[in-house]
């Protein structure tokens, strides 16, 4: 039960943070640094892949996958 709560909290916090960052970027309140986000995208994707390789089938892989996809989306935008 605690694991499900923490998983839901982590995933929803991650999604809310990226949504708020995206809204702030569209409004011009934030100017993303492409080089910084490229580094974050590469490291987050590497982390997601290695975590998945070590912990296959774990629900936590979803958190890393979402973070990796969000980082790549910010970099490309």
C-alpha positions in Angstrom: 0.0 0.0 0.0 2.8 2.4 0.9 4.7 1.5 -2.3 1.6 2.3 -4.4 1.2 5.7 -2.7 4.8 6.6 -3.2 4.7 5.5 -6.8 1.6 7.6 -7.4 3.1 10.6 -5.6 6.3 10.3 -7.5 4.7 10.0 -10.9 2.2 12.7 -10.4 4.8 15.1 -9.0 7.0 14.5 -12.0 4.1 15.1 -14.5 2.9 18.2 -12.6 6.5 19.7 -12.6 7.0 19.2 -16.3 3.5 20.6 -17.1 4.2 23.7 -15.0 7.7 24.1 -16.6 6.1 23.8 -20.1 3.5 26.4 -19.2 6.2 28.8 -17.9 8.2 28.3 -21.0 5.2 29.0 -23.3 4.5 32.2 -21.4 8.1 33.3 -21.7 8.8 33.2 -18.0 11.6 30.6 -18.5 14.1 30.3 -21.2 15.4 26.7 -21.4 19.1 26.2 -22.1 19.3 23.6 -24.9 22.8 22.4 -23.9 21.7 21.8 -20.3 18.5 20.0 -21.4 20.5 17.9 -23.9 22.7 16.8 -21.1 19.7 16.0 -18.8 18.1 14.1 -21.7 21.1 11.9 -22.2 21.7 11.2 -18.6 18.1 10.6 -17.8 17.7 8.2 -20.7 20.9 6.4 -19.7 19.6 6.1 -16.1 16.2 4.8 -17.4 17.8 2.2 -19.6 20.2 1.0 -16.9 17.5 0.9 -14.2 15.3 -1.1 -16.5 18.1 -3.5 -17.3 18.7 -4.1 -13.5 15.1 -4.1 -12.4 13.1 -5.6 -15.2 9.3 -5.4 -14.7 9.5 -3.0 -11.8 6.8 -0.3 -11.8 9.4 2.3 -10.9 10.7 2.0 -14.5 7.7 4.1 -15.6 8.9 7.1 -13.5 12.3 7.0 -15.3 10.7 6.5 -18.7 8.3 9.4 -18.3 11.2 11.6 -17.1 13.3 10.6 -20.0 10.5 11.3 -22.5 9.8 14.7 -20.9 13.4 15.7 -21.0 13.7 14.8 -24.7 10.5 16.7 -25.4 11.8 19.9 -23.7 15.1 19.6 -25.6 13.3 19.2 -28.9 10.9 22.1 -28.2 
